[in-house]
Amino acid sequence: MVRTAIEPTTIVPAIREAIWSIDKNQPVWRVQTLEQILDRQISTPSQSTTLMGVFALLGLLLASLGLYGVLSCAVTQRTNEIGVRMALGATSNAVLLSFGGRGLRLTLIGFAIGLLLAVMVARFMKAMFYGFQPHLIPTVTVASLALFAVAGLACFIPARRAARVNPIEALRYE
């Protein structure tokens, strides 16, 4: 290790010559500044954090697509029931709120289970990795708001589409 007041790369040949003058068999290679070593040491955790963030966003996207698919399919399968309700006098808004409420209740149940699992995993990771501090509240808030928005769309879009169907056509659906 050498401390210098001038540009470190300019004195590398002089350092090599000084080391070889004492011991010709000493290998001198990969000479780096302290800043370069620190940058390399810090860049790996930074890249890992970025990669984990990308995977988390991908997981959120996949969960959103799965949630939309399941809730949309559940509402679409009940088109016959919507037709019966509307034939018996239910309004479009009542049908819309009924199916939207059911989907959001299912979403809340899934959210409660997921929150419980997230807290357990965060405690496990905190015990397993030294210095790990999970930011659970902001992460859960953002993810839950995104999933609730998707759940709302997944419930209300197909229910609105089914509520606009003529009751006679909905009854023929089956």
C-alpha positions in Angstrom: 0.0 0.0 0.0 1.4 3.4 -1.0 0.1 6.8 -0.1 0.8 9.6 -2.6 -0.2 13.2 -3.1 0.0 12.9 -6.9 -2.1 10.8 -9.3 -1.7 7.2 -8.2 -1.5 5.7 -11.7 1.5 7.8 -12.6 3.8 6.2 -10.0 2.9 2.5 -10.6 6.1 1.9 -12.7 8.3 3.5 -9.9 6.6 1.3 -7.3 7.2 -1.9 -9.4 10.9 -1.0 -9.8 11.2 -0.3 -6.0 9.6 -3.7 -5.2 11.7 -5.6 -7.8 14.9 -3.9 -6.5 14.3 -5.6 -3.2 12.9 -9.0 -4.5 12.9 -9.8 -8.2 10.5 -12.7 -7.6 7.6 -10.6 -6.1 4.7 -10.4 -8.5 3.3 -6.9 -8.9 0.0 -7.0 -10.8 -3.4 -5.6 -10.6 -2.4 -2.4 -9.0 -5.5 -0.5 -7.9 -6.4 2.7 -6.0 -8.3 2.5 -2.8 -11.2 4.2 -4.5 -11.3 1.5 -7.1 -11.3 -1.3 -4.5 -14.1 0.4 -2.5 -16.2 1.0 -5.7 -15.9 -2.7 -6.5 -16.9 -3.8 -3.0 -19.9 -1.5 -2.9 -21.1 -2.1 -6.4 -22.0 -5.7 -5.8 -24.6 -5.1 -3.0 -26.0 -2.2 -5.0 -26.4 -4.4 -8.1 -28.0 -7.1 -5.9 -30.5 -4.6 -4.5 -31.4 -3.4 -8.0 -31.9 -7.0 -9.2 -34.0 -7.8 -6.1 -36.1 -4.8 -6.8 -36.7 -5.8 -10.4 -37.7 -9.3 -9.3 -40.1 -7.8 -6.7 -41.7 -5.7 -9.4 -42.0 -8.7 -11.7 -43.6 -10.7 -8.8 -46.1 -7.8 -8.3 -46.9 -7.8 -12.0 -47.4 -11.6 -12.0 -49.6 -11.5 -8.9 -51.7 -8.7 -10.4 -52.2 -10.7 -13.6 -53.1 -13.8 -11.7 -55.5 -11.9 -9.4 -57.2 -10.2 -12.4 -57.5 -13.6 -14.2 -59.0 -15.4 -11.3 -61.5 -12.7 -10.3 -62.5 -12.0 -13.9 -63.1 -15.6 -14.5 -65.2 -16.0 -11.3 -67.4 -13.1 -12.3 -67.7 -14.2 -15.9 -68.8 -17.7 -14.8 -71.7 -16.2 -12.8 -73.2 -14.4 -15.8 -76.3 -16.7 -15.5 -76.7 -15.7 -11.9 -76.5 -12.0 -12.8 -79.2 -12.6 -15.5 -81.5 -14.2 -12.9 -80.9 -11.4 -10.5 -81.6 -8.7 -13.1 -84.7 -10.6 -14.3 -86.0 -10.6 -10.7 -85.5 -6.8 -10.5 -82.0 -6.1 -9.4 -80.4 -3.0 -10.8 -77.1 -2.9 -12.6 -75.6 -0.9 -9.7 -76.7 -3.5 -7.1 -75.2 -6.3 -9.2 -72.0 -4.4 -9.7 -71.6 -3.6 -6.0 -72.5 -7.2 -5.0 -69.8 -8.8 -7.2 -67.3 -6.0 -6.5 -67.8 -6.5 -2.8 -67.3 -10.2 -3.0 -64.1 -9.9 -4.9 -62.7 -7.3 -2.6 -63.6 -9.4 0.4 -61.6 -12.3 -1.1 -58.8 -9.8 -1.8 -58.8 -8.7 1.9 -58.6 -12.3 3.1 -55.6 -12.9 0.8 -54.1 -9.7 1.9 -54.3 -10.7 5.6 -52.7 -14.1 4.9 -50.0 -12.5 2.8 -49.3 -9.8 5.5 -48.9 -12.5 8.1 -46.5 -14.5 5.9 -44.5 -11.3 5.1 -44.1 -10.5 8.8 -42.9 -14.0 9.5 -40.4 -14.0 6.6 -39.1 -10.6 7.5 -38.4 -11.8 11.1 -36.7 -14.9 9.7 -34.5 -12.9 7.4 -33.7 -10.4 10.1 -32.5 -13.2 12.3 -30.6 -14.9 9.5 -28.8 -11.9 7.9 -26.7 -9.6 10.0 -27.8 -5.9 9.6 -30.9 -6.7 7.6 -33.6 -4.1 8.3 -36.8 -4.8 6.3 -38.8 -1.7 5.4 -42.1 -3.6 5.7 -44.6 -0.7 6.1 -43.8 1.2 2.8 -43.3 -2.0 0.9 -46.6 -3.5 2.1 -48.4 -0.2 1.5 -47.3 0.1 -2.1 -47.9 -3.6 -3.0 -51.3 -3.7 -1.3 -52.5 -0.5 -3.0 -51.4 -1.9 -6.4 -53.1 -5.2 -5.7 -56.3 -3.6 -4.4 -56.5 -1.4 -7.6 -56.1 -4.5 -9.7 -58.7 -6.4 -7.6 -61.1 -3.5 -8.0 -60.7 -3.5 -11.8 -60.8 -7.3 -11.9 -64.1 -7.4 -10.1 -65.9 -4.3 -11.5 -65.0 -4.6 -15.2 -66.4 -8.1 -15.8 -69.4 -7.4 -13.4 -70.2 -4.2 -15.3 -70.0 -6.1 -18.6 -72.3 -8.8 -17.3 -74.7 -6.3 -15.7 -75.1 -4.6 -19.1 -76.2 -7.9 -20.7 -79.9 -8.3 -21.4 -81.3 -10.7 -18.7 -82.8 -13.0 -21.4 -79.4 -13.4 -23.1 -77.8 -14.0 -19.8 -80.3 -16.8 -19.0 -79.5 -18.4 -22.3 -75.8 -18.2 -21.5 -76.0 -21.5 -19.8 
